[in-house]
Amino acid sequence: MSEILELTRALIARKSITPDDAGCQALLAERLARAGFRCERLRHGEVDNLWATHGEGAPVLAFLGHTDVVPSGPEDTWASPPFAPSVRDGRLYGRGAADMKGGVAAMTLALEAFVAAYPRHPGTVALLLTSDEEGPTNLDGVRRVAEHFRATGQRIDWCVVGEPSSKEKLGDLIRIGRRGSLSGTLTVRGVQGHVAYPDKALNPIHAFAPALAELAAMRWDDGNEAFPPTTFQVSNLASGTGANNVIPGVLEARFNFRYGTASSADGLRARVEDTLRRHGLDYALDWDLSGEPFLTRDGVLRRAAVEVLRERCGVEPELSTGGGTSDGRFIAPLGAEVVELGPVNASIHKVDEHVALDELERLPGLYLALAERLLR
C-alpha cells in the first residue's frame, strides 16, 4: 500500500462528521511534529483547528484543508460502508475520499517531503486544518482562526486550498476566487382570520407575492470579467396553519445571493429592503453574510500553479470563480493570494464518494512541486 493511500484510508476510517474531528488532526499533528513542524491547536467551542508551521518569517505558504465531512446518509445505500475505505476498480471509496481527506493527506505528505529535502528553506510553510468547513455556520473554524491571525499579526502570503476543484481529470481547473454568499431570513406579518372573511384579515402570502415576483425578476448586476451576474434564489417559503379555512398570520422566506465583485453586500441589502418597503410590507429581516467575494489576480501563486499543472498534468487549467464557498474566503482578506487545487469533484457529498487512485498518487507531487517553485 502506498503512503498516500494508507494515510487517506486512515483518515476516512475516522468518522469525523462536522464538527467532530474524530482524531484526524491528532494523527496528522503527530506526523508533522516528527518532521520538525511546530503544531498549535486552536480549539474553539466544539471545533478543532490545527496550525502547523516549519521555518521562520516571510514569505508564508499555507496549505488549507478540513478534516470534517458531511453525513453519509443511509449506509445501506453505499456499495461499501462509508467509513470503511474500500479500493475497487482503480478507485478509493469512502466518505471524504475526495472532499477532502485525500487532499489533506496529500498536503501533509508534500510538506513532509519538502522540509526533508529543504530543511533550511526560506520563509515558512504551513498547514491549516479545521473540523468546521462543512457546517452551517463556520463560526469556530477558519473564520475564528483568521481573526486570531489578524490579532496576532500572523501573515499569509500564499494559500493553496486542497478542495476538490478538478472537473474531469486532475488539474483541469483551478479556482482563483469565489463568489460571496449573503442570506436573508424574512418574516412578513399579516393578520390571521377566516378565509370567508378576508376583509377582517391580512394574508401575508398575498402581500408578499408581488414583492417576490419583483425580486425574482430583478437583474442585480451584469457580472464582470471574473464573475458571472449575481443570482437570487429563494430556498424556503413557509406559511399557514395546515387548515384550509384559515388565513395565515405570518410568512417566512429564506433566500440567498451569490455575488461577485460587481455588487456589494450593502448594495444588495439596500435594494431588497427598498423593494419590501415600496410594497408596504410589515416585515422583519435578518441577514447573514457568510463570506465576501475574493479574486486572486495574475501573480506569483496563480502563475506557479498554472505552470505546475502544465508540466505535471499536461493540461491548460481553466481559471474559475464558480462553485459554492470555501474557507479561502476567510484567508483572502488577510492579504493572501489564494488558489484552490485538488482532485475531481464529481462524487463529493454523494453516495459512494470516491477518488481515482492514479490521481490520488499524483496529488502529493503537485503540492510538493508548487512549494518548490515558490520557496526552494
NUMIMI-308039 format. One record per residue (C-alpha): residue number from 1; chain; x, y, z. Coordinates in nm, 2 decimals, always signed. Each point is the difference from the previous one (the first is absolute). Example, Ala and Ser with C-alpha at 12.3 -4.5 7.8 and 13.67 -1.06 7.14 Angstrom:
BEGIN
(1; 'A'; (+1.23; -0.45; +0.78)),
(2; 'A'; (+0.14; +0.34; -0.07)),
//
This chain:
BEGIN
(1; 'A'; (+0.00; +0.00; +0.00)),
(2; 'A'; (+0.14; +0.34; -0.10)),
(3; 'A'; (+0.05; +0.27; +0.27)),
(4; 'A'; (-0.27; +0.23; -0.14)),
(5; 'A'; (-0.25; -0.28; -0.02)),
(6; 'A'; (+0.08; -0.12; +0.35)),
(7; 'A'; (-0.04; +0.35; +0.15)),
(8; 'A'; (-0.32; +0.08; -0.19)),
(9; 'A'; (-0.15; -0.33; +0.11)),
(10; 'A'; (+0.09; +0.07; +0.36)),
(11; 'A'; (-0.17; +0.34; -0.02)),
(12; 'A'; (-0.32; -0.14; -0.16)),
(13; 'A'; (-0.03; -0.26; +0.27)),
(14; 'A'; (-0.04; +0.28; +0.26)),
(15; 'A'; (-0.36; +0.09; +0.00)),
(16; 'A'; (+0.06; +0.38; +0.01)),
(17; 'A'; (-0.35; +0.14; -0.07)),
(18; 'A'; (-0.01; +0.38; +0.07)),
(19; 'A'; (+0.12; +0.12; +0.25)),
(20; 'A'; (+0.15; -0.32; +0.13)),
(21; 'A'; (+0.36; -0.04; -0.12)),
(22; 'A'; (+0.01; -0.36; +0.13)),
(23; 'A'; (+0.38; +0.01; +0.05)),
(24; 'A'; (+0.09; +0.09; -0.36)),
(25; 'A'; (+0.20; +0.31; +0.10)),
(26; 'A'; (+0.18; -0.18; +0.29)),
(27; 'A'; (+0.12; -0.27; -0.25)),
(28; 'A'; (+0.13; +0.27; -0.24)),
(29; 'A'; (+0.15; +0.22; +0.27)),
(30; 'A'; (+0.20; -0.30; +0.13)),
(31; 'A'; (+0.14; -0.06; -0.35)),
(32; 'A'; (+0.08; +0.36; -0.06)),
(33; 'A'; (+0.16; +0.04; +0.35)),
(34; 'A'; (+0.24; -0.29; -0.09)),
(35; 'A'; (+0.09; +0.19; -0.31)),
(36; 'A'; (+0.09; +0.31; +0.20)),
(37; 'A'; (-0.32; +0.20; -0.02)),
(38; 'A'; (-0.13; +0.22; +0.28)),
(39; 'A'; (-0.36; -0.11; +0.06)),
(40; 'A'; (-0.24; +0.25; +0.16)),
(41; 'A'; (-0.35; -0.13; +0.09)),
(42; 'A'; (-0.26; +0.28; -0.02)),
(43; 'A'; (-0.32; -0.16; +0.14)),
(44; 'A'; (-0.31; +0.22; +0.01)),
(45; 'A'; (-0.33; -0.14; +0.14)),
(46; 'A'; (-0.04; -0.35; -0.15)),
(47; 'A'; (+0.23; +0.08; -0.29)),
(48; 'A'; (+0.36; -0.12; -0.04)),
(49; 'A'; (+0.25; +0.21; -0.20)),
(50; 'A'; (+0.36; -0.08; -0.06)),
(51; 'A'; (+0.28; +0.25; -0.11)),
(52; 'A'; (+0.32; -0.18; -0.08)),
(53; 'A'; (+0.30; +0.20; -0.11)),
(54; 'A'; (+0.36; -0.06; -0.11)),
(55; 'A'; (+0.26; +0.27; -0.05)),
(56; 'A'; (+0.00; +0.37; +0.09)),
(57; 'A'; (-0.12; +0.33; -0.14)),
(58; 'A'; (-0.12; +0.09; -0.34)),
(59; 'A'; (-0.11; -0.10; -0.25)),
(60; 'A'; (-0.26; -0.23; +0.15)),
(61; 'A'; (-0.15; -0.28; -0.21)),
(62; 'A'; (-0.30; -0.17; +0.17)),
(63; 'A'; (-0.19; -0.30; -0.11)),
(64; 'A'; (-0.36; +0.00; +0.11)),
(65; 'A'; (-0.25; -0.28; +0.05)),
(66; 'A'; (-0.27; -0.15; +0.22)),
(67; 'A'; (-0.02; -0.34; +0.18)),
(68; 'A'; (-0.38; +0.01; +0.05)),
(69; 'A'; (-0.24; -0.17; -0.25)),
(70; 'A'; (-0.37; +0.01; -0.07)),
(71; 'A'; (-0.23; -0.28; +0.13)),
(72; 'A'; (+0.00; -0.31; -0.22)),
(73; 'A'; (-0.38; -0.04; -0.01)),
(74; 'A'; (-0.14; -0.35; +0.03)),
(75; 'A'; (+0.30; -0.23; +0.00)),
(76; 'A'; (-0.19; -0.29; -0.17)),
(77; 'A'; (-0.01; +0.21; -0.32)),
(78; 'A'; (+0.38; -0.01; -0.02)),
(79; 'A'; (+0.17; -0.29; -0.19)),
(80; 'A'; (+0.24; -0.02; +0.29)),
(81; 'A'; (-0.02; +0.16; +0.35)),
(82; 'A'; (+0.08; +0.38; -0.03)),
(83; 'A'; (+0.25; +0.00; +0.29)),
(84; 'A'; (+0.17; -0.33; -0.10)),
(85; 'A'; (+0.21; +0.11; -0.29)),
(86; 'A'; (-0.01; -0.24; -0.29)),
(87; 'A'; (+0.21; -0.03; -0.32)),
(88; 'A'; (-0.15; -0.13; -0.31)),
(89; 'A'; (+0.01; +0.07; -0.37)),
(90; 'A'; (+0.29; +0.23; +0.04)),
(91; 'A'; (-0.18; +0.23; +0.24)),
(92; 'A'; (+0.00; +0.06; +0.38)),
(93; 'A'; (-0.35; +0.02; +0.14)),
(94; 'A'; (-0.11; +0.15; +0.33)),
(95; 'A'; (-0.15; +0.32; +0.14)),
(96; 'A'; (+0.26; +0.27; -0.04)),
(97; 'A'; (+0.21; -0.18; -0.26)),
(98; 'A'; (-0.03; +0.31; -0.23)),
(99; 'A'; (-0.13; +0.26; +0.24)),
(100; 'A'; (+0.25; +0.02; +0.14)),
(101; 'A'; (+0.20; -0.26; +0.18)),
(102; 'A'; (+0.19; -0.10; -0.31)),
(103; 'A'; (+0.11; +0.37; -0.04)),
(104; 'A'; (+0.09; +0.03; +0.37)),
(105; 'A'; (+0.21; -0.32; -0.01)),
(106; 'A'; (+0.18; +0.13; -0.32)),
(107; 'A'; (+0.07; +0.34; +0.15)),
(108; 'A'; (+0.15; -0.17; +0.31)),
(109; 'A'; (+0.22; -0.23; -0.20)),
(110; 'A'; (+0.11; +0.29; -0.22)),
(111; 'A'; (+0.10; +0.21; +0.30)),
(112; 'A'; (+0.19; -0.29; +0.16)),
(113; 'A'; (+0.19; -0.05; -0.33)),
(114; 'A'; (+0.07; +0.37; -0.05)),
(115; 'A'; (+0.16; +0.06; +0.35)),
(116; 'A'; (+0.20; -0.33; -0.03)),
(117; 'A'; (+0.14; +0.12; -0.34)),
(118; 'A'; (+0.05; +0.36; +0.10)),
(119; 'A'; (+0.04; +0.02; +0.38)),
(120; 'A'; (+0.13; +0.36; -0.02)),
(121; 'A'; (-0.25; +0.12; -0.25)),
(122; 'A'; (-0.08; +0.38; +0.00)),
(123; 'A'; (-0.32; +0.12; +0.16)),
(124; 'A'; (-0.26; -0.22; +0.16)),
(125; 'A'; (-0.21; -0.29; -0.12)),
(126; 'A'; (-0.32; -0.08; +0.19)),
(127; 'A'; (-0.30; -0.22; +0.02)),
(128; 'A'; (-0.33; +0.14; +0.13)),
(129; 'A'; (-0.28; -0.25; +0.07)),
(130; 'A'; (-0.35; +0.04; +0.14)),
(131; 'A'; (-0.29; -0.23; +0.09)),
(132; 'A'; (-0.27; +0.26; -0.08)),
(133; 'A'; (+0.01; +0.05; -0.37)),
(134; 'A'; (-0.31; -0.20; -0.08)),
(135; 'A'; (-0.21; +0.15; +0.28)),
(136; 'A'; (-0.29; +0.24; -0.04)),
(137; 'A'; (+0.17; +0.30; +0.17)),
(138; 'A'; (+0.38; -0.05; -0.01)),
(139; 'A'; (+0.02; +0.22; +0.31)),
(140; 'A'; (+0.28; -0.18; +0.18)),
(141; 'A'; (+0.21; -0.12; -0.29)),
(142; 'A'; (+0.22; +0.19; -0.24)),
(143; 'A'; (-0.21; +0.31; +0.06)),
(144; 'A'; (+0.10; +0.01; +0.36)),
(145; 'A'; (+0.36; -0.10; -0.08)),
(146; 'A'; (+0.02; +0.30; -0.25)),
(147; 'A'; (-0.11; +0.23; +0.28)),
(148; 'A'; (+0.28; -0.14; +0.22)),
(149; 'A'; (+0.25; +0.05; -0.28)),
(150; 'A'; (-0.11; +0.36; -0.05)),
(151; 'A'; (+0.03; +0.07; +0.37)),
(152; 'A'; (+0.35; -0.16; +0.03)),
(153; 'A'; (+0.14; +0.13; -0.33)),
(154; 'A'; (+0.04; -0.34; -0.16)),
(155; 'A'; (+0.04; +0.06; -0.37)),
(156; 'A'; (-0.08; -0.24; -0.29)),
(157; 'A'; (+0.14; +0.09; -0.34)),
(158; 'A'; (-0.12; -0.30; -0.20)),
(159; 'A'; (-0.27; -0.24; +0.09)),
(160; 'A'; (-0.07; -0.33; -0.19)),
(161; 'A'; (-0.34; -0.15; +0.08)),
(162; 'A'; (-0.02; -0.37; -0.06)),
(163; 'A'; (-0.38; +0.00; -0.08)),
(164; 'A'; (-0.10; -0.24; -0.28)),
(165; 'A'; (+0.01; +0.25; -0.29)),
(166; 'A'; (+0.06; -0.21; -0.31)),
(167; 'A'; (-0.29; -0.09; -0.23)),
(168; 'A'; (+0.09; -0.30; -0.21)),
(169; 'A'; (+0.37; -0.06; +0.07)),
(170; 'A'; (+0.26; +0.12; +0.25)),
(171; 'A'; (+0.11; +0.36; -0.06)),
(172; 'A'; (-0.25; +0.09; -0.27)),
(173; 'A'; (-0.14; +0.29; +0.21)),
(174; 'A'; (+0.15; +0.24; +0.26)),
(175; 'A'; (-0.23; +0.22; +0.21)),
(176; 'A'; (+0.15; +0.35; +0.02)),
(177; 'A'; (-0.29; +0.15; +0.20)),
(178; 'A'; (-0.35; -0.06; +0.13)),
(179; 'A'; (-0.32; +0.18; +0.00)),
(180; 'A'; (-0.13; +0.15; +0.32)),
(181; 'A'; (-0.30; -0.15; +0.18)),
(182; 'A'; (-0.27; +0.22; +0.16)),
(183; 'A'; (-0.31; -0.16; +0.16)),
(184; 'A'; (-0.32; +0.16; +0.13)),
(185; 'A'; (-0.28; -0.13; +0.23)),
(186; 'A'; (-0.31; +0.20; -0.06)),
(187; 'A'; (-0.31; +0.01; +0.21)),
(188; 'A'; (-0.31; +0.16; -0.15)),
(189; 'A'; (-0.27; +0.08; +0.26)),
(190; 'A'; (-0.37; -0.01; -0.09)),
(191; 'A'; (-0.32; -0.05; +0.19)),
(192; 'A'; (-0.14; -0.35; +0.05)),
(193; 'A'; (-0.37; -0.05; -0.07)),
(194; 'A'; (-0.27; -0.21; -0.16)),
(195; 'A'; (+0.02; -0.05; -0.38)),
(196; 'A'; (-0.37; +0.09; -0.03)),
(197; 'A'; (+0.07; +0.35; +0.15)),
(198; 'A'; (+0.32; +0.12; -0.18)),
(199; 'A'; (-0.10; +0.36; +0.08)),
(200; 'A'; (+0.07; -0.07; +0.36)),
(201; 'A'; (+0.34; -0.15; -0.06)),
(202; 'A'; (+0.33; +0.08; -0.19)),
(203; 'A'; (+0.15; -0.29; -0.19)),
(204; 'A'; (+0.38; +0.02; +0.01)),
(205; 'A'; (+0.03; -0.23; -0.29)),
(206; 'A'; (-0.20; +0.22; -0.23)),
(207; 'A'; (+0.18; +0.31; +0.14)),
(208; 'A'; (+0.35; -0.15; -0.07)),
(209; 'A'; (-0.08; -0.15; -0.34)),
(210; 'A'; (+0.05; +0.32; -0.21)),
(211; 'A'; (+0.32; +0.09; +0.18)),
(212; 'A'; (+0.13; -0.36; -0.05)),
(213; 'A'; (-0.08; +0.02; -0.37)),
(214; 'A'; (+0.19; +0.33; -0.03)),
(215; 'A'; (+0.30; -0.14; +0.19)),
(216; 'A'; (+0.01; -0.32; -0.20)),
(217; 'A'; (-0.01; +0.20; -0.33)),
(218; 'A'; (+0.26; +0.26; +0.10)),
(219; 'A'; (+0.33; +0.02; -0.17)),
(220; 'A'; (+0.24; +0.07; +0.28)),
(221; 'A'; (+0.31; +0.07; -0.22)),
(222; 'A'; (+0.16; -0.12; -0.32)),
(223; 'A'; (+0.30; -0.17; +0.16)),
(224; 'A'; (+0.35; +0.08; -0.13)),
(225; 'A'; (+0.30; -0.16; -0.16)),
(226; 'A'; (+0.06; -0.22; +0.31)),
(227; 'A'; (-0.35; -0.07; +0.13)),
(228; 'A'; (-0.34; -0.08; -0.15)),
(229; 'A'; (-0.30; +0.21; +0.08)),
(230; 'A'; (-0.14; -0.01; +0.36)),
(231; 'A'; (-0.27; -0.26; +0.06)),
(232; 'A'; (-0.29; +0.01; +0.25)),
(233; 'A'; (-0.17; -0.32; +0.11)),
(234; 'A'; (-0.28; -0.06; +0.25)),
(235; 'A'; (+0.09; -0.33; +0.18)),
(236; 'A'; (-0.29; -0.02; +0.25)),
(237; 'A'; (-0.36; +0.14; +0.01)),
(238; 'A'; (-0.23; -0.08; +0.29)),
(239; 'A'; (-0.34; +0.12; +0.12)),
(240; 'A'; (-0.34; -0.13; +0.11)),
(241; 'A'; (-0.14; -0.20; +0.28)),
(242; 'A'; (-0.08; -0.31; -0.20)),
(243; 'A'; (-0.37; +0.07; -0.01)),
(244; 'A'; (-0.16; +0.10; -0.33)),
(245; 'A'; (-0.24; +0.25; +0.16)),
(246; 'A'; (+0.25; +0.22; +0.19)),
(247; 'A'; (+0.18; +0.30; -0.15)),
(248; 'A'; (+0.35; -0.02; +0.15)),
(249; 'A'; (+0.15; +0.28; +0.21)),
(250; 'A'; (+0.36; -0.04; -0.08)),
(251; 'A'; (+0.22; -0.10; -0.30)),
(252; 'A'; (+0.37; -0.09; +0.02)),
(253; 'A'; (+0.23; +0.00; -0.30)),
(254; 'A'; (+0.37; -0.09; -0.02)),
(255; 'A'; (+0.21; +0.11; -0.30)),
(256; 'A'; (+0.36; +0.02; -0.11)),
(257; 'A'; (+0.21; +0.22; -0.22)),
(258; 'A'; (+0.32; -0.13; -0.17)),
(259; 'A'; (+0.18; +0.31; -0.12)),
(260; 'A'; (+0.33; +0.11; -0.15)),
(261; 'A'; (+0.19; +0.33; +0.02)),
(262; 'A'; (-0.25; +0.18; -0.22)),
(263; 'A'; (-0.23; +0.03; +0.30)),
(264; 'A'; (+0.05; +0.05; +0.37)),
(265; 'A'; (-0.18; -0.15; +0.30)),
(266; 'A'; (-0.12; +0.34; +0.11)),
(267; 'A'; (-0.14; +0.08; -0.34)),
(268; 'A'; (-0.19; -0.32; -0.02)),
(269; 'A'; (-0.14; +0.04; +0.34)),
(270; 'A'; (-0.12; +0.36; -0.08)),
(271; 'A'; (-0.17; -0.11; -0.32)),
(272; 'A'; (-0.19; -0.28; +0.17)),
(273; 'A'; (-0.12; +0.22; +0.28)),
(274; 'A'; (-0.10; +0.28; -0.23)),
(275; 'A'; (-0.21; -0.25; -0.20)),
(276; 'A'; (-0.17; -0.13; +0.32)),
(277; 'A'; (-0.08; +0.35; +0.12)),
(278; 'A'; (-0.14; +0.11; -0.34)),
(279; 'A'; (-0.24; -0.29; +0.02)),
(280; 'A'; (-0.12; +0.12; +0.34)),
(281; 'A'; (+0.09; -0.32; +0.19)),
(282; 'A'; (+0.01; -0.03; +0.37)),
(283; 'A'; (+0.32; -0.21; +0.03)),
(284; 'A'; (+0.31; -0.09; +0.20)),
(285; 'A'; (+0.32; -0.11; -0.19)),
(286; 'A'; (+0.31; -0.16; +0.14)),
(287; 'A'; (+0.32; -0.01; -0.21)),
(288; 'A'; (+0.29; -0.24; +0.00)),
(289; 'A'; (+0.31; +0.07; -0.20)),
(290; 'A'; (+0.20; -0.32; +0.00)),
(291; 'A'; (+0.28; +0.14; -0.22)),
(292; 'A'; (+0.10; +0.28; -0.24)),
(293; 'A'; (+0.11; -0.08; -0.35)),
(294; 'A'; (+0.37; -0.02; -0.06)),
(295; 'A'; (+0.22; -0.02; -0.31)),
(296; 'A'; (+0.36; -0.09; -0.04)),
(297; 'A'; (+0.13; +0.19; -0.30)),
(298; 'A'; (+0.30; -0.09; -0.21)),
(299; 'A'; (+0.29; -0.02; +0.23)),
(300; 'A'; (+0.27; -0.23; +0.15)),
(301; 'A'; (-0.23; -0.27; +0.14)),
(302; 'A'; (-0.24; -0.02; -0.29)),
(303; 'A'; (+0.28; -0.01; -0.26)),
(304; 'A'; (+0.18; -0.27; +0.20)),
(305; 'A'; (-0.31; -0.22; +0.02)),
(306; 'A'; (-0.07; +0.02; -0.37)),
(307; 'A'; (+0.37; -0.08; -0.09)),
(308; 'A'; (+0.00; -0.30; +0.24)),
(309; 'A'; (-0.32; -0.14; -0.16)),
(310; 'A'; (+0.13; +0.05; -0.35)),
(311; 'A'; (+0.32; -0.18; +0.08)),
(312; 'A'; (-0.13; -0.29; +0.22)),
(313; 'A'; (-0.35; -0.05; -0.13)),
(314; 'A'; (+0.04; +0.11; -0.36)),
(315; 'A'; (-0.31; +0.22; +0.02)),
(316; 'A'; (-0.08; +0.37; -0.05)),
(317; 'A'; (-0.22; +0.05; +0.31)),
(318; 'A'; (-0.32; +0.20; -0.01)),
(319; 'A'; (+0.01; +0.30; +0.24)),
(320; 'A'; (-0.33; +0.01; +0.17)),
(321; 'A'; (-0.19; +0.18; +0.28)),
(322; 'A'; (-0.30; -0.23; -0.01)),
(323; 'A'; (-0.14; -0.24; +0.25)),
(324; 'A'; (-0.11; +0.07; +0.36)),
(325; 'A'; (+0.21; +0.14; +0.28)),
(326; 'A'; (+0.32; -0.13; +0.16)),
(327; 'A'; (+0.21; +0.10; +0.30)),
(328; 'A'; (+0.22; +0.19; -0.24)),
(329; 'A'; (-0.25; +0.29; +0.05)),
(330; 'A'; (+0.14; +0.05; +0.35)),
(331; 'A'; (+0.36; +0.00; -0.10)),
(332; 'A'; (-0.01; +0.23; -0.30)),
(333; 'A'; (-0.10; +0.31; +0.21)),
(334; 'A'; (+0.33; -0.05; +0.19)),
(335; 'A'; (+0.18; +0.11; -0.32)),
(336; 'A'; (+0.08; -0.35; -0.13)),
(337; 'A'; (-0.01; -0.12; -0.36)),
(338; 'A'; (-0.23; -0.31; +0.01)),
(339; 'A'; (-0.05; -0.28; -0.25)),
(340; 'A'; (-0.19; -0.32; +0.03)),
(341; 'A'; (+0.15; -0.31; -0.15)),
(342; 'A'; (-0.11; -0.36; +0.07)),
(343; 'A'; (-0.15; -0.32; -0.14)),
(344; 'A'; (-0.30; -0.05; -0.21)),
(345; 'A'; (-0.32; +0.11; +0.17)),
(346; 'A'; (-0.26; -0.21; -0.19)),
(347; 'A'; (-0.09; -0.23; +0.30)),
(348; 'A'; (+0.03; +0.24; +0.29)),
(349; 'A'; (-0.29; -0.01; +0.26)),
(350; 'A'; (-0.15; -0.30; -0.20)),
(351; 'A'; (-0.05; -0.36; +0.08)),
(352; 'A'; (+0.31; -0.20; -0.09)),
(353; 'A'; (+0.23; +0.30; +0.01)),
(354; 'A'; (+0.34; -0.09; -0.15)),
(355; 'A'; (+0.33; +0.12; -0.14)),
(356; 'A'; (+0.20; -0.16; -0.28)),
(357; 'A'; (+0.31; -0.18; +0.13)),
(358; 'A'; (+0.23; +0.13; -0.28)),
(359; 'A'; (-0.10; +0.36; +0.07)),
(360; 'A'; (+0.03; -0.05; +0.38)),
(361; 'A'; (+0.35; -0.13; -0.05)),
(362; 'A'; (+0.10; +0.31; -0.21)),
(363; 'A'; (-0.15; +0.26; +0.24)),
(364; 'A'; (+0.28; +0.02; +0.25)),
(365; 'A'; (+0.25; +0.06; -0.28)),
(366; 'A'; (-0.21; +0.29; -0.13)),
(367; 'A'; (+0.00; +0.17; +0.34)),
(368; 'A'; (+0.37; -0.07; +0.05)),
(369; 'A'; (+0.09; +0.15; -0.34)),
(370; 'A'; (-0.21; +0.31; +0.08)),
(371; 'A'; (+0.19; +0.04; +0.33)),
(372; 'A'; (+0.33; -0.05; -0.17)),
(373; 'A'; (-0.08; +0.26; -0.27)),
(374; 'A'; (-0.10; +0.26; +0.27)),
(375; 'A'; (+0.25; -0.06; +0.28)),
(376; 'A'; (+0.29; -0.21; -0.12)),
//
